[in-house]
Amino acid sequence: MTEIYASSETEIKAQFYDLDPMNVAWHGSYVRYFEQARCDLLDSIGYNYKEMEASGYVWPVVDIHVRYLRPITLGQSFIVHSELVEYEFRLKILYTIFDKNSGEKICKAHTEQVAVDAKTNEMQYGTPLILAEKLGIDT
């Protein structure tokens, strides 16, 4: 069983600019949905991108995996459920997108981010203490 260190839900409605010529959400739009959900998740633990920068770290996405199950259409409302499941050595966040009305699963994905020292641009091979503190984890 995967431990969940933090989670959040973000409601989004598909807009015209999200669509491709086949009138479904363009596959690249999902990355923006994940980013919006990730920002909400990071806000919920008090460690958003401004707070990361203030702590001396940036956290670039180094890996993303997406499994598309059903299309999103214009005006469709959906929920992006995000879960922080790994924090040691990297941030791993799982995403599941559900249709708001039916609850039907639309997409599953995950992203991985690593800590990089903002001054030296050196990747950190351990988790900065600030993240553990924000998660309420004793180190």
HELIX and SHEET records of a PDB file:
HELIX    1   1 PHE A   16  ASP A   18  5                                   3    
HELIX    2   2 SER A   29  SER A   44  1                                  16    
HELIX    3   3 TYR A   49  ALA A   54  1                                   6    
HELIX    4   4 LEU A  129  LYS A  134  1                                   6    
SHEET    1   A 5 ALA A   6  LYS A  13  0                                        
SHEET    2   A 5 SER A  77  GLU A  86 -1                                        
SHEET    3   A 5 LEU A  91  ASP A  99 -1                                        
SHEET    4   A 5 LYS A 105  GLN A 113 -1                                        
SHEET    5   A 5 VAL A  61  TYR A  68 -1                                        
SHEET    1   B 2 TYR A  57  VAL A  58  0                                        
SHEET    2   B 2 VAL A 116  ASP A 117 -1                                        
END                                                                             
